[in-house]
Amino acid sequence: MAYCTTPKYRVKDWTYQGKTSKAWEFYLWVIEGDDKKRIRKCGFPTKKSAEAAAKAYVSEVEKNGVRAKKKEYPKLSKFIERYLAEGSSHKRARTIETDTRDLENVLRVVGDVPLNRVSSETLENYQASRLREGKKPSTIRREASSFTKLMSAAKRWKVLEVNPLLGTPKLKCPEGEIVFLEPEEAKAILEACDRLNDWGHHNIKRECRYLRPLLSVALYAGLRKSEIFHLRWRDVDFAAKRLHVRNSEAFTTKSGKGRVVDLHPALEAELRDWQDWFRVEMERAEQRSVNSRLTPQLRAKAFQRVETLRVAAPRPNGLVFPSFDKATDGLLVPLDNVRKSLKKVVELSGVGRNVTLHHFRHTHAVWAARAGVPPLKLQKALGHASLTTTEIYLRVASCESLGVASMLPDVFEDTPCGTAKAASSLRREEVHEDLPLRQRHPELGNWRKSGESTTSDHNGRVVEVGKLNQIKEENGAGHGARTRDLHLGKVAL
């Protein structure tokens, strides 16, 4: 309940447009709980008008309380549009597409609520709702991450004071299986590429000749799909045996950083064969374009192929794997998909499972980890921003857990305790269990209590009490009580 103190009035000089006049004002304190606020109203021509305004203000406060001006918050849909337009300038096109799809699902499930209505409970309910829809935990976790980044942008742009989604528990996702190829499988797929090219060009385009060198780049250099498609001949240094992954105006790597990898001898041979293919195919097309024995339509088609090959021919700034489709500016555009041709090759190889282009990159990483490449060096070669990602391949290659079991002792063979037990079991087979302990060990005399370090045998020779531990081991569990009594001095031999 809010109430006001007694208003106080005073007259002050008021200057407006160079003219000075008298004006009345009033001030008072508004108290509501522990909050106290001073209110001042001015500009009244007479004291009577100031009193009337003060009375009306006090009556309004006592009736309705203090009405603070409410801050208006944007709706979730409007802020998503702003976020995708203003907050995605540094992101890759594929990342923007993923964010758009994720936030569309968020808007559909959560609803078009004001941003101040979003809370940690909102995210937890969203995750539960998506689970009921049958979505994978990894998909829901990615969408929750996009939602959290959206609210972080709201805090960064001063729309919200805090990000209400920080600290919300995310779904736990089991570690996925890393699919990779064994050497025999990789060899079978590469050999199947040649059979695909020789199979006939009525159902398969002749440009499938690019598939073997393209897969070799992924296998021997570990490049990502987008990095392969935008690779240019100037990035291939045959002299220095290096392959450069560079950023350009049309392409940016996933981490935003370039790198240099080794040029494997097998990859070098594949790329040189790929260059030779252009020369051979050019000569063949030129011969067909002037062959009078062919129909005019076939000669015209051969002439168009000559023009296409001239544009796609290897040159420093040319693409290593062009799509052979002319763009509007007369240049060839990079490849963007090899799923169909790769699926056919995998079927011909007889591998018997689904294999994608990215699985060849997995294979490169696992083979390198098996060969003992240091993690930091492998991280640089693969272009990972975090070493945590690289460690996934180390676990798959089983490099971290090898050699642990061989370091453990064998309690029955490799340790003194194990040796004694093994010897004891052999002796128990030869000696009857009921034979008295003194007859089994005649070298022992009358033992003293265990607190003393030595005793004497029948001939007066000194015997160490430590011999007792060996006797207990040799007698095993069946003579445990007898040896305990001997140790405590209760049994005389």
N, C-alpha and C positions, 0 to 999 in steps of 0.2 A: 504494500500500500504506500503510495507516494503522497507526500504532503509538502507544503511550501511554508517558508518563514514569512514573517510580516514584510511586505514590500517597503522599500525605502525610496524616496523621491529626491531629486535634485535638479536644478536648472543649470545649464551650461551654455557657453557660447557656441553657436553653430555657424560655420562658414560655408557658403555655397555660392559658386560663381562670383567670387570676390566680395560678396555681401555677408556681413556678420549679423546674426540675429540670435535671440534667446530660444532655447528649446528644452523641454522637460524630458526626463528619463526616469525609469524605475529599475531596480535590481532586487533580486531575492535569491534564496537558495532552495533548490529542489532536492529533497532527501527521499531515497527509496532503498530501504535496507542499509547496506554498508556503503552505498554509492551516494555521493554528494556532488551536485553540479550547480554552478553559479549562472544565473540567467540575467541578462541585461537587455532592455528594450529602450530605444531612444527615438528622438525625432517628434515628440508630441508638442503641439503649440502651446497648450495650457496644462496646468497641473490637474485640472478636472479630467481632461481627456486621458492623461497618463494614469490616473486612478481607475478610470473605467477600463482601460486596457489591462491593468494589473489584476483587477477583479475578475475579468473574463478569463485571463490566463490561469489564475489560481483555481477557478471553478472547473476549467477543462482538465487540469492536472489531477484534481481530486476525483473527477468523474471517470476519466479514461486512463490515468497514469501517464508516464513519460513515454511518448511515442518517438522512438529513434528512427531515423531515416534508414530504411532497409536497403541493403546492397543487392543489386540485381546481378544474378549469375547467369551465364549463358547456358543454353541447353546442350546436352551431350552431342546431338547431331551437328549443331553449328560449330562447336569447338573441334569436332573431328574434322570437319571441312577445313577449318583454319590450320589445324595441326598438319594435315596432309599437304596443304598448300605452302605453308611457311616453315614447317619443321622438317621437311624432307629434302632440302636442297643438297645436303651432304651425303644422301643415301643413293645406293644403286637402284636402277629401275626395278629389278627383281625384288629388292627389299621393300620398295614402295608398294608393289603389287601385293606382297604378303601382308604388310601392315593394313592395307585397304581391306583385304579379305577378312583379316582377324577382327578389325574394328567394326566391320559390318555385322559380324556375328555377335559382338559385344552389344551393339546398339539394338539388335533384334531381341536379345534375351533380357537385357537390363531395362530397355525402354528409353524413351527420350526424356530423361529426368534432368533437372538442373545439376550442375557440377557439385554444388554444396550438399546434394542429397546422396552423393556417392560415398561409401564407407567401406571399411574392411569387410563388413558383413555382405556388402553387395558383391564383392569379388568371390567370397566363399560360396554364396548362393549361385553365382554364375558357374563356378567350377562344378558344383553338384548337379546343376541343370544340364550341363554339357555331358557329364558322365551318364546321366539318365538317357541322353540321346544316343549313347553308344560310341562316343568319340574316344580316341586314344588319349591316354594321359599325356603323351608327348605333345599332341596337338593342343590340348587344353592348357598345358604349361606355356606353350609359345603364345597363345592368345592372351593368357594372363599377363605375360611379360609385355606384350604390346599395350594392354590396358594400363599397366603400371607406368610405362614410359609416357603415355598420353597424359596421365595425371601429374607426372613429374614436369612435363612441359607447362601445365597449368600453374604449378608453383613457380617455375622459372619465369613465367611471363606475368607474375603478380596477380593472376586470376584467383588463386587460392593461397592461403598462408602456409599450408602444409600439404604434403601428399598423403591422403588418408589410406592409400593402399600399401604403403611401406610397412614391412613387417608381417604382412598377411602370409600365412603358410601356403606354400605352393605344393602342388601334387608331386609326389615322388615317382619318378619314372625309372623302371629297370633299365640297366644298360643294354642297349641294342646290340645285336650281333653284327660284327664287321664281316662283310662278305668279301672274300678275296679268292684268287685262283692259285692253284698249285702250278709248278712249271709245266707239267704235262698238259694241263688244261689250257694254259695260255698258248702253248705251242700248237695245240690242236685248233684253237680259234684262229690264230694267225695263218695257219696253213689252209683253213677253210676259206679265208678271204680270196686266195688264188682260185679255188674251185668255184667260188661265186662269180668271179669275173669271167671264167671260162665256161660257165654254165649256159651262157647264151644271153644276148642283149635284148631279146624280145620281151622278157618279163623283168629284167634287171637292167638299170641304166649302166652304160659303160663307165660313167663317172664313179661307180663303186670302187674303182681302182684306188681311190683315195683312202679306203677304209683300213688297209693294212698299215700304211705309214701313220695314219691318224691314231690307231690303237697303239702303235709302237711308241708314239710320243707320250701317251698316257701311261704306258707300262714302264718305259725306261727313264722318263723324266719326271713322272708324277704330277703333271700339270692338270689343272681343273679343266672342265669342259669349255668354259668361256675363254680361258687362257689359250687353249688349243685353237679354237675357232678364230681368235684374233691374232694368232702368231703370224709374223711376217718374216720374209727371207732374210732381212737385215738382222733379225734376232738370232739367226743360226750362224754361229761362227765356226766353220769347219776347221780353220787354221788353228784356233786356240782350243778347240774341242769344248766349246761352251754354248749354252743356250740361254738367251736372255728373256726374261719376262718383264715387259715394260708397260707403264701406263701411257695412255694417249688421250686425245680429245674424244675419241669415240669409245674408249674402253678404259675401265679402272679395275684393278685387281680387287679381290674380296677384302684384303687387309689394307688396300690403298698403297702398298709398297711393292716396288719391283724386287727382283732377285735374279740370281745367276745359278744355273745348275750345270752339272757335267753332261757332256754329249757322249752317251754310251756308244761304243763301236757298232753294236747292232743297229742302234737308231740312226747313226750316221749312214750306214749302208742303205737303210730303208729310205732315208730322205734323198740320197743321191739317185736311187732307183726311181723315186718319184719325179725328180727333175728330168731324168732320161725319158720317162714316160711322156712328158709333154713334147719333147723333141720328136719321138717316134710317132706319136699321135698327130702332130702337126704335119709331118711328111705324108702320112697316110691320108689325111684330110685334103691336103693340097693336090695329091695325085687324083683323088676322087673328084675334086672340083673341076678338073680339066679332062677327065676321062670321057671321051666321046661315046663310049659304049654304054654309058649310063643314061638314064632318062634325064630331061632337063630338071625335073623336080628333085631327083637325087643329087644332081650336080649343084643345084641351088642350096640344098640342105647341107652339102659338104662345104660349100663356100661360107655359109653362116657359121659352121663349126670352126672353120679356119679363123674367122674373125673373133669368135669367143675364145679360142685357145691363145690368140695373140694377146688379148687383154689379160688372160689368166696366166700367161707364161711367167716362169720365175724371174723376178726382178727384185732389187733390194727392198723397195717399198711395197711389193706385192704380197698378197695373202698366200700363206703356205697351203691352206685348204679353202679355196673359193667354192662358192655354191654353183658356179657356172650359170647363174641367172643374172642377166644384166640389170643394173639399177637404172634409175632415171638419168643419172649423170654419166652413164656409159661405163661406169666402173662396176666390178663384181662385188657383191656383198658376201660377207662371211657365212659359213654354214651355221645353222642354228639347231639342227636335229639330225641324228643318225640312228634313231631307234629302229626303224623298219629294216634297214640294211643290216644292222648289228643283230637283230633278232633272227634274221635269215641265216647269218653266218653261224650263230650259236647253234641253231638247229642242224646245220650241216656238220658242225664239229662233233656232235654227239656228246657234249658236256652234260646235258640233261638237267639243267637248271637255268633260272633266269639270270642273265648277266647284263649289266648296264655299263655305260662308258665310265662312270665314276668308280665302278668296282676295279677297274684297271689302276686307278690312282690308289685305292686301298691295297691292291696287290703290291704296287711299288713300295708303299710304306711298310707293309709287313715283311717283305723280302729284305728291305734295308735293315729293319730292326732285328731280323734273324741273323743277318750278317754281322751284327755288332756295331752298327753305326751309332755314335754317341747321340743321346736325345737332343741336345742343343743343336748339333749339326743337322740332324734330321728335321728339326723344327724349321730351321732356315731354308732347307731344301724344299720343304712342302709349303712354305709360306704361311705357317700358322702364327696367329697373333699371340696365342697362349700356349705354353708348354703342356698344359693340362690336356689339350686336344691331342697333342703328339703322344702322350702317355697311353692313350687308348690303344694305339697300335703296338706299343711295347707290351701291354698286357696280353694282347692277342698272340703276339709272337712268343709269349711265355719266357721272356728273357729275365724277368725279375725273380721268378720263383724257381728257376733251374738251379740245381746244386744244393738246395736246402736239405732234402732228405738224405743225401749222401754224407752230410756233415753231422748227422745225428749218430750217437754211439749205439752199438749193438750190445745190449746188456748180457747176452749169452756168449759173446765171442770176443768183443773188443775191449772189455773192461776187466779189471781184476775180480770184481764181484761176479761178473758173468762167468769168468773162467773157473772160479771156485765152485759155483753152482753146477756147472757142467761136469767138473771132475767129481763132485759129490754124488751126482746122479749115477755116474758110472760105478763108483765104489759101492753104492747101496745095492747095486745089482749083484756084486760079488760077495758082500759081507751080509750075514743074516741080521735081520733087524733086531732080534732079541739078544744078540751078543752084548755082554756088559761093556760099558763105556771104558772101564779100566783095561780090559783085555784088548780092546780095539786100539788103545793108546797106552802101551806099557811104558813109554818114556815119561809119563806123568807120575808124579809122586803125590804126597799129601798136599793139596792146594791150600793156600791161605785165603783170606778174604780178598775180595776184589779191590779193596783200597790199596793193597800192597803191589809193588811192581814186579817182584820175582818170587819164586819158590824153588824147591829142590826135588829131584827125582829120587828113585830108589838108590842110586849110587852116590847121592849127595851132590850131584851137579846142579848148578843154578839154571832154572828154566824161566823164561819171561812169561809174565801173565798174559801178554798180548797173544800168546799161542792159543789162548782160550777162544778168541774170536774166530780163528780158523777152525777150531773143533766144532764150534756152534754152526758154522756154515756147512761143515762136512756131515753133521748129524741131521740137518734138515729139520722140517717141521715136526717129524715124529718124535724127536728127542728134545723138543723145546723145553718142556717142563724140567727134565733132568738137567739140562745144561744151565737153566736158570737157577736151580737149586745149587748146582756146583758153583756158579758165579757168586751166589750169596753165602757160600760156605756151609750150606746145609747138608751136603753130601760128601762123604769121605771116601776116597778111592783106596 
